[in-house]
Amino acid sequence: QVQLVESGGGLVQAGGSLRLSCAASGLTFSAYATGWFRQAPGKEREFVASISRSGGSTTYTDSVKGRFTISRDNIKNTVYLQMNSLKPEDTAVYYCNANTNWGQGTQVTVSS
């Protein structure tokens, strides 16, 4: 059974930082590109960042470029999202994705 478990969310002031983690089990993690998505209240889920199977290639949505960094550890079967210079508009539930699998999400709230 495939499981993706996110952690690391919380409440932070604008300008602060958080590091999200997503631990995967039940799949060959290194065989899949992985990504982070987010969904704010009343909005559709949107792409945030992705990373290739080896970690050598990353992609970001424009609004987080220069502030967020995605990385992965294929030994620990974990993908990370380092979020710096957080803004209130980053408030959302953050989900990780691998192949067709999704985690349950972790809430990130940025206060102004």
Biotite code that builds the C-alpha atoms (Angstrom):
import biotite.structure as struc

atoms = struc.array([
    struc.Atom([0.000, 0.000, 0.000], chain_id="A", res_id=1, res_name="GLN", atom_name="CA", element="C"),
    struc.Atom([1.434, 3.322, -1.082], chain_id="A", res_id=2, res_name="VAL", atom_name="CA", element="C"),
    struc.Atom([1.592, 6.040, 1.561], chain_id="A", res_id=3, res_name="GLN", atom_name="CA", element="C"),
    struc.Atom([2.798, 9.612, 1.370], chain_id="A", res_id=4, res_name="LEU", atom_name="CA", element="C"),
    struc.Atom([2.895, 11.375, 4.728], chain_id="A", res_id=5, res_name="VAL", atom_name="CA", element="C"),
    struc.Atom([3.520, 15.107, 4.884], chain_id="A", res_id=6, res_name="GLU", atom_name="CA", element="C"),
    struc.Atom([4.757, 16.934, 7.965], chain_id="A", res_id=7, res_name="SER", atom_name="CA", element="C"),
    struc.Atom([6.307, 20.239, 8.955], chain_id="A", res_id=8, res_name="GLY", atom_name="CA", element="C"),
    struc.Atom([3.420, 22.600, 8.448], chain_id="A", res_id=9, res_name="GLY", atom_name="CA", element="C"),
    struc.Atom([2.359, 25.181, 10.986], chain_id="A", res_id=10, res_name="GLY", atom_name="CA", element="C"),
    struc.Atom([1.744, 28.829, 11.759], chain_id="A", res_id=11, res_name="LEU", atom_name="CA", element="C"),
    struc.Atom([4.496, 31.310, 10.941], chain_id="A", res_id=12, res_name="VAL", atom_name="CA", element="C"),
    struc.Atom([4.777, 35.061, 10.595], chain_id="A", res_id=13, res_name="GLN", atom_name="CA", element="C"),
    struc.Atom([5.354, 36.665, 7.231], chain_id="A", res_id=14, res_name="ALA", atom_name="CA", element="C"),
    struc.Atom([9.020, 36.527, 6.364], chain_id="A", res_id=15, res_name="GLY", atom_name="CA", element="C"),
    struc.Atom([9.535, 33.318, 8.285], chain_id="A", res_id=16, res_name="GLY", atom_name="CA", element="C"),
    struc.Atom([10.505, 29.854, 7.133], chain_id="A", res_id=17, res_name="SER", atom_name="CA", element="C"),
    struc.Atom([9.172, 26.314, 7.250], chain_id="A", res_id=18, res_name="LEU", atom_name="CA", element="C"),
    struc.Atom([10.486, 23.014, 5.967], chain_id="A", res_id=19, res_name="ARG", atom_name="CA", element="C"),
    struc.Atom([7.961, 20.459, 4.776], chain_id="A", res_id=20, res_name="LEU", atom_name="CA", element="C"),
    struc.Atom([8.758, 16.773, 4.513], chain_id="A", res_id=21, res_name="SER", atom_name="CA", element="C"),
    struc.Atom([6.965, 13.991, 2.690], chain_id="A", res_id=22, res_name="CYS", atom_name="CA", element="C"),
    struc.Atom([7.889, 10.429, 3.580], chain_id="A", res_id=23, res_name="ALA", atom_name="CA", element="C"),
    struc.Atom([6.971, 7.770, 1.039], chain_id="A", res_id=24, res_name="ALA", atom_name="CA", element="C"),
    struc.Atom([6.448, 4.054, 1.503], chain_id="A", res_id=25, res_name="SER", atom_name="CA", element="C"),
    struc.Atom([5.075, 1.208, -0.566], chain_id="A", res_id=26, res_name="GLY", atom_name="CA", element="C"),
    struc.Atom([6.580, 2.367, -3.847], chain_id="A", res_id=27, res_name="LEU", atom_name="CA", element="C"),
    struc.Atom([9.965, 2.549, -5.513], chain_id="A", res_id=28, res_name="THR", atom_name="CA", element="C"),
    struc.Atom([10.427, 6.192, -4.620], chain_id="A", res_id=29, res_name="PHE", atom_name="CA", element="C"),
    struc.Atom([13.474, 6.777, -6.798], chain_id="A", res_id=30, res_name="SER", atom_name="CA", element="C"),
    struc.Atom([11.498, 5.685, -9.873], chain_id="A", res_id=31, res_name="ALA", atom_name="CA", element="C"),
    struc.Atom([9.220, 8.724, -9.781], chain_id="A", res_id=32, res_name="TYR", atom_name="CA", element="C"),
    struc.Atom([9.482, 12.430, -10.129], chain_id="A", res_id=33, res_name="ALA", atom_name="CA", element="C"),
    struc.Atom([7.759, 14.025, -7.147], chain_id="A", res_id=34, res_name="THR", atom_name="CA", element="C"),
    struc.Atom([6.063, 17.316, -6.570], chain_id="A", res_id=35, res_name="GLY", atom_name="CA", element="C"),
    struc.Atom([4.434, 19.668, -4.118], chain_id="A", res_id=36, res_name="TRP", atom_name="CA", element="C"),
    struc.Atom([1.039, 21.222, -4.692], chain_id="A", res_id=37, res_name="PHE", atom_name="CA", element="C"),
    struc.Atom([-1.084, 23.510, -2.541], chain_id="A", res_id=38, res_name="ARG", atom_name="CA", element="C"),
    struc.Atom([-4.722, 24.402, -2.147], chain_id="A", res_id=39, res_name="GLN", atom_name="CA", element="C"),
    struc.Atom([-5.898, 27.595, -0.524], chain_id="A", res_id=40, res_name="ALA", atom_name="CA", element="C"),
    struc.Atom([-9.459, 27.977, 0.797], chain_id="A", res_id=41, res_name="PRO", atom_name="CA", element="C"),
    struc.Atom([-11.906, 28.458, -2.044], chain_id="A", res_id=42, res_name="GLY", atom_name="CA", element="C"),
    struc.Atom([-9.261, 27.837, -4.698], chain_id="A", res_id=43, res_name="LYS", atom_name="CA", element="C"),
    struc.Atom([-8.223, 24.919, -6.837], chain_id="A", res_id=44, res_name="GLU", atom_name="CA", element="C"),
    struc.Atom([-5.131, 22.878, -6.101], chain_id="A", res_id=45, res_name="ARG", atom_name="CA", element="C"),
    struc.Atom([-2.107, 24.371, -7.810], chain_id="A", res_id=46, res_name="GLU", atom_name="CA", element="C"),
    struc.Atom([1.391, 23.222, -8.674], chain_id="A", res_id=47, res_name="PHE", atom_name="CA", element="C"),
    struc.Atom([4.208, 24.533, -6.497], chain_id="A", res_id=48, res_name="VAL", atom_name="CA", element="C"),
    struc.Atom([7.386, 22.622, -7.342], chain_id="A", res_id=49, res_name="ALA", atom_name="CA", element="C"),
    struc.Atom([8.641, 19.347, -8.760], chain_id="A", res_id=50, res_name="SER", atom_name="CA", element="C"),
    struc.Atom([11.879, 17.398, -8.765], chain_id="A", res_id=51, res_name="ILE", atom_name="CA", element="C"),
    struc.Atom([13.163, 14.734, -11.100], chain_id="A", res_id=52, res_name="SER", atom_name="CA", element="C"),
    struc.Atom([13.845, 11.147, -10.073], chain_id="A", res_id=53, res_name="ARG", atom_name="CA", element="C"),
    struc.Atom([17.528, 11.783, -9.444], chain_id="A", res_id=54, res_name="SER", atom_name="CA", element="C"),
    struc.Atom([17.008, 15.242, -8.004], chain_id="A", res_id=55, res_name="GLY", atom_name="CA", element="C"),
    struc.Atom([19.042, 16.825, -10.752], chain_id="A", res_id=56, res_name="GLY", atom_name="CA", element="C"),
    struc.Atom([16.200, 18.866, -12.214], chain_id="A", res_id=57, res_name="SER", atom_name="CA", element="C"),
    struc.Atom([13.675, 21.082, -10.453], chain_id="A", res_id=58, res_name="THR", atom_name="CA", element="C"),
    struc.Atom([10.766, 23.231, -11.547], chain_id="A", res_id=59, res_name="THR", atom_name="CA", element="C"),
    struc.Atom([8.895, 25.952, -9.657], chain_id="A", res_id=60, res_name="TYR", atom_name="CA", element="C"),
    struc.Atom([5.816, 28.020, -10.156], chain_id="A", res_id=61, res_name="THR", atom_name="CA", element="C"),
    struc.Atom([6.742, 31.665, -10.667], chain_id="A", res_id=62, res_name="ASP", atom_name="CA", element="C"),
    struc.Atom([5.318, 32.894, -7.377], chain_id="A", res_id=63, res_name="SER", atom_name="CA", element="C"),
    struc.Atom([7.748, 30.810, -5.288], chain_id="A", res_id=64, res_name="VAL", atom_name="CA", element="C"),
    struc.Atom([10.915, 31.041, -7.366], chain_id="A", res_id=65, res_name="LYS", atom_name="CA", element="C"),
    struc.Atom([13.823, 32.255, -5.283], chain_id="A", res_id=66, res_name="GLY", atom_name="CA", element="C"),
    struc.Atom([11.971, 31.551, -2.028], chain_id="A", res_id=67, res_name="ARG", atom_name="CA", element="C"),
    struc.Atom([11.214, 27.813, -2.064], chain_id="A", res_id=68, res_name="PHE", atom_name="CA", element="C"),
    struc.Atom([13.597, 24.918, -2.660], chain_id="A", res_id=69, res_name="THR", atom_name="CA", element="C"),
    struc.Atom([12.552, 21.356, -3.370], chain_id="A", res_id=70, res_name="ILE", atom_name="CA", element="C"),
    struc.Atom([14.942, 18.488, -2.674], chain_id="A", res_id=71, res_name="SER", atom_name="CA", element="C"),
    struc.Atom([14.830, 14.749, -2.155], chain_id="A", res_id=72, res_name="ARG", atom_name="CA", element="C"),
    struc.Atom([16.663, 11.953, -0.403], chain_id="A", res_id=73, res_name="ASP", atom_name="CA", element="C"),
    struc.Atom([16.155, 8.679, -2.248], chain_id="A", res_id=74, res_name="ASN", atom_name="CA", element="C"),
    struc.Atom([17.767, 6.726, 0.598], chain_id="A", res_id=75, res_name="ILE", atom_name="CA", element="C"),
    struc.Atom([15.221, 8.056, 3.076], chain_id="A", res_id=76, res_name="LYS", atom_name="CA", element="C"),
    struc.Atom([12.388, 8.005, 0.505], chain_id="A", res_id=77, res_name="ASN", atom_name="CA", element="C"),
    struc.Atom([11.613, 11.587, 1.410], chain_id="A", res_id=78, res_name="THR", atom_name="CA", element="C"),
    struc.Atom([11.012, 14.796, -0.496], chain_id="A", res_id=79, res_name="VAL", atom_name="CA", element="C"),
    struc.Atom([11.391, 18.200, 1.132], chain_id="A", res_id=80, res_name="TYR", atom_name="CA", element="C"),
    struc.Atom([10.164, 21.717, 0.503], chain_id="A", res_id=81, res_name="LEU", atom_name="CA", element="C"),
    struc.Atom([12.179, 24.474, 2.158], chain_id="A", res_id=82, res_name="GLN", atom_name="CA", element="C"),
    struc.Atom([10.047, 27.606, 2.248], chain_id="A", res_id=83, res_name="MET", atom_name="CA", element="C"),
    struc.Atom([11.686, 30.940, 3.042], chain_id="A", res_id=84, res_name="ASN", atom_name="CA", element="C"),
    struc.Atom([10.409, 34.520, 3.022], chain_id="A", res_id=85, res_name="SER", atom_name="CA", element="C"),
    struc.Atom([6.885, 33.245, 3.470], chain_id="A", res_id=86, res_name="LEU", atom_name="CA", element="C"),
    struc.Atom([3.985, 35.484, 2.539], chain_id="A", res_id=87, res_name="LYS", atom_name="CA", element="C"),
    struc.Atom([0.328, 35.427, 3.651], chain_id="A", res_id=88, res_name="PRO", atom_name="CA", element="C"),
    struc.Atom([-0.607, 34.326, 0.132], chain_id="A", res_id=89, res_name="GLU", atom_name="CA", element="C"),
    struc.Atom([1.386, 31.128, 0.703], chain_id="A", res_id=90, res_name="ASP", atom_name="CA", element="C"),
    struc.Atom([-1.266, 30.030, 3.204], chain_id="A", res_id=91, res_name="THR", atom_name="CA", element="C"),
    struc.Atom([-2.693, 26.720, 2.025], chain_id="A", res_id=92, res_name="ALA", atom_name="CA", element="C"),
    struc.Atom([-2.762, 23.001, 2.574], chain_id="A", res_id=93, res_name="VAL", atom_name="CA", element="C"),
    struc.Atom([0.365, 21.570, 0.983], chain_id="A", res_id=94, res_name="TYR", atom_name="CA", element="C"),
    struc.Atom([0.294, 18.135, -0.644], chain_id="A", res_id=95, res_name="TYR", atom_name="CA", element="C"),
    struc.Atom([3.041, 15.960, -2.027], chain_id="A", res_id=96, res_name="CYS", atom_name="CA", element="C"),
    struc.Atom([2.592, 13.816, -5.091], chain_id="A", res_id=97, res_name="ASN", atom_name="CA", element="C"),
    struc.Atom([4.393, 10.843, -6.581], chain_id="A", res_id=98, res_name="ALA", atom_name="CA", element="C"),
    struc.Atom([2.978, 9.189, -9.702], chain_id="A", res_id=99, res_name="ASN", atom_name="CA", element="C"),
    struc.Atom([-0.766, 9.064, -9.046], chain_id="A", res_id=100, res_name="THR", atom_name="CA", element="C"),
    struc.Atom([-0.400, 9.067, -5.266], chain_id="A", res_id=101, res_name="ASN", atom_name="CA", element="C"),
    struc.Atom([-1.170, 11.932, -2.897], chain_id="A", res_id=102, res_name="TRP", atom_name="CA", element="C"),
    struc.Atom([-0.531, 12.596, 0.755], chain_id="A", res_id=103, res_name="GLY", atom_name="CA", element="C"),
    struc.Atom([-3.142, 13.844, 3.195], chain_id="A", res_id=104, res_name="GLN", atom_name="CA", element="C"),
    struc.Atom([-1.723, 17.347, 3.263], chain_id="A", res_id=105, res_name="GLY", atom_name="CA", element="C"),
    struc.Atom([-0.181, 19.628, 5.857], chain_id="A", res_id=106, res_name="THR", atom_name="CA", element="C"),
    struc.Atom([-1.522, 23.081, 6.731], chain_id="A", res_id=107, res_name="GLN", atom_name="CA", element="C"),
    struc.Atom([0.706, 26.115, 6.307], chain_id="A", res_id=108, res_name="VAL", atom_name="CA", element="C"),
    struc.Atom([-0.595, 29.395, 7.692], chain_id="A", res_id=109, res_name="THR", atom_name="CA", element="C"),
    struc.Atom([1.340, 32.630, 7.260], chain_id="A", res_id=110, res_name="VAL", atom_name="CA", element="C"),
    struc.Atom([0.194, 35.584, 9.343], chain_id="A", res_id=111, res_name="SER", atom_name="CA", element="C"),
    struc.Atom([0.754, 39.182, 8.291], chain_id="A", res_id=112, res_name="SER", atom_name="CA", element="C"),
])
